[in-house]
Amino acid sequence: NVNAHTSVTVTTFSAKKGVSLLNHPPYSPDFAPADFFLFPRLKLKLKGKRFQSVLDIQQSVARQLNEIKAEQFSNPFLTIM
């Protein structure tokens, strides 16, 4: 865990709120939503598409990102707990 997660302030706050920390290797991709939720979703949506310019790619990615609701980013975490 990162030092910020184990500081006295955070540890005390977590204990008062009933929050438990999950131990996992540092920089573990299993807790990075971009690695197991966002990028696979983008790859699936953009698969097979051809673009004429970098701007076309940027606009297409932006459209796909804007279609994702904020709560969908927290849903992947619910499946691992």
C-alpha positions as CSV (number, residue, x, y, z in Angstrom):
1,N,0.0,0.0,0.0
2,V,1.0,3.6,-0.7
3,N,2.4,5.6,2.3
4,A,-0.7,7.8,2.1
5,H,-2.9,4.8,2.7
6,T,-1.0,3.8,5.9
7,S,-0.5,7.2,7.5
8,V,-1.8,7.7,11.0
9,T,-4.5,10.1,9.8
10,V,-5.8,7.8,7.1
11,T,-5.5,4.7,9.4
12,T,-7.5,6.4,12.2
13,F,-10.1,7.7,9.7
14,S,-10.5,4.3,8.1
15,A,-10.9,2.6,11.5
16,K,-13.6,5.1,12.6
17,K,-15.5,4.7,9.3
18,G,-15.2,0.9,9.2
19,V,-13.1,1.0,6.1
20,S,-10.7,-1.9,5.6
21,L,-7.8,-1.7,3.2
22,L,-7.1,-4.6,0.8
23,N,-3.5,-5.7,0.6
24,H,-2.2,-6.1,-2.9
25,P,1.0,-5.6,-4.8
26,P,2.0,-2.0,-5.5
27,Y,0.9,-0.8,-9.0
28,S,-1.3,-3.9,-9.3
29,P,-3.4,-3.6,-12.5
30,D,-6.2,-5.5,-10.9
31,F,-7.3,-2.4,-9.1
32,A,-6.8,0.0,-12.0
33,P,-10.2,0.5,-13.7
34,A,-8.5,1.8,-16.8
35,D,-6.8,-1.5,-17.3
36,F,-9.7,-3.9,-16.7
37,F,-12.7,-1.7,-17.6
38,L,-11.9,1.4,-19.6
39,F,-9.3,0.2,-22.2
40,P,-11.0,-3.1,-23.0
41,R,-14.3,-1.3,-23.5
42,L,-12.6,1.3,-25.8
43,K,-10.8,-1.4,-27.7
44,L,-14.1,-3.2,-28.3
45,K,-15.9,-0.1,-29.4
46,L,-13.2,1.0,-31.8
47,K,-12.2,-2.4,-33.1
48,G,-12.2,-2.6,-36.9
49,K,-12.7,1.2,-37.4
50,R,-10.5,3.1,-39.8
51,F,-9.7,6.7,-39.2
52,Q,-8.6,9.4,-41.6
53,S,-6.7,11.5,-39.1
54,V,-5.5,11.8,-35.5
55,L,-8.4,14.2,-34.9
56,D,-10.9,11.6,-36.0
57,I,-9.4,9.2,-33.5
58,Q,-9.5,11.7,-30.7
59,Q,-13.2,12.6,-31.5
60,S,-14.2,9.0,-31.6
61,V,-12.5,8.2,-28.3
62,A,-14.1,11.3,-26.8
63,R,-17.5,10.2,-28.0
64,Q,-17.0,6.7,-26.5
65,L,-15.8,8.1,-23.2
66,N,-18.8,10.5,-23.0
67,E,-21.2,7.6,-23.3
68,I,-19.8,6.0,-20.1
69,K,-21.8,7.0,-17.1
70,A,-19.8,7.9,-13.9
71,E,-21.3,5.1,-11.9
72,Q,-20.0,2.6,-14.4
73,F,-16.5,3.4,-13.3
74,S,-17.2,2.2,-9.7
75,N,-19.1,-1.0,-10.8
76,P,-15.9,-3.0,-11.6
77,F,-14.8,-2.5,-8.0
78,L,-18.0,-4.0,-6.7
79,T,-17.3,-7.3,-8.5
80,I,-13.9,-7.8,-6.8
81,M,-15.0,-7.2,-3.2
